[in-house]
């Protein structure tokens, strides 16, 4: 599942970027939690839900939540990596 804003951003991108992002998002179906690959990381936020981020091709970041009860990944944001870093105080 994905937030409408995330889908709108994805649809605004050129076809190549859309293909790259969609291919990477398919991985979340099977392996949503961070592991040794380094592309996924748990975010330390003050919200009730645990949020995670996925870097894609050093260009984009996907922010998502995992509902283990429903076995569902919910995409909340897709954005340029620079915007994500500013948003989460990494720069």
FENWOFEN-V568536 format. One record per residue. N is the residue number from 0. SS is DSSP state (~ for helix, > for strand, _ for the rest). PHI is phi in whole degrees, -180 to 180 (* if undefined). PSI is psi in whole degrees, 0 to 359 (NA if undefined). Layout:
# FENWOFEN-V568536
N;SS;PHI;PSI  N;SS;PHI;PSI
This chain:
# FENWOFEN-V568536
0;_;*;155  1;>;-146;147  2;_;-67;148  3;~;-59;320  4;~;-64;322  5;~;-65;317  6;~;-65;320  7;~;-62;318  8;~;-63;314  9;~;-58;315  10;~;-69;341  11;~;-82;348  12;_;-83;162  13;_;-70;166  14;~;-59;321  15;~;-64;312  16;~;-62;320  17;~;-61;316  18;~;-62;316  19;~;-63;313  20;~;-65;314  21;~;-62;321  22;~;-63;318  23;~;-70;324  24;~;-65;330  25;~;-61;330  26;~;-63;327  27;~;-64;336  28;~;-61;320  29;~;-96;325  30;_;-135;78  31;_;-81;337  32;_;-87;150  33;_;-59;147  34;_;-143;211  35;_;-82;353  36;_;-72;336  37;_;85;351  38;_;-81;337  39;>;-111;144  40;>;-151;143  41;>;-78;133  42;>;-90;142  43;_;-100;90  44;_;-116;170  45;_;-94;12  46;_;-83;164  47;_;-68;325  48;_;-89;147  49;_;-81;131  50;>;-114;152  51;>;-132;160  52;>;-128;150  53;>;-129;119  54;>;-85;139  55;>;-126;115  56;_;54;32  57;_;54;22  58;_;-125;320  59;>;-124;156  60;>;-129;136  61;>;-111;129  62;>;-106;133  63;>;-148;161  64;>;-117;157  65;>;-123;128  66;>;-103;100  67;_;-67;329  68;_;-64;319  69;_;-95;354  70;_;54;53  71;>;-132;137  72;>;-105;127  73;>;-115;115  74;>;-80;119  75;>;-97;327  76;>;-146;144  77;>;-130;126  78;>;-154;165  79;>;-61;147  80;~;-60;325  81;~;-64;318  82;~;-64;320  83;~;-64;319  84;~;-64;318  85;~;-65;318  86;~;-62;323  87;_;-106;18  88;_;66;34  89;_;-94;348  90;_;-100;NA
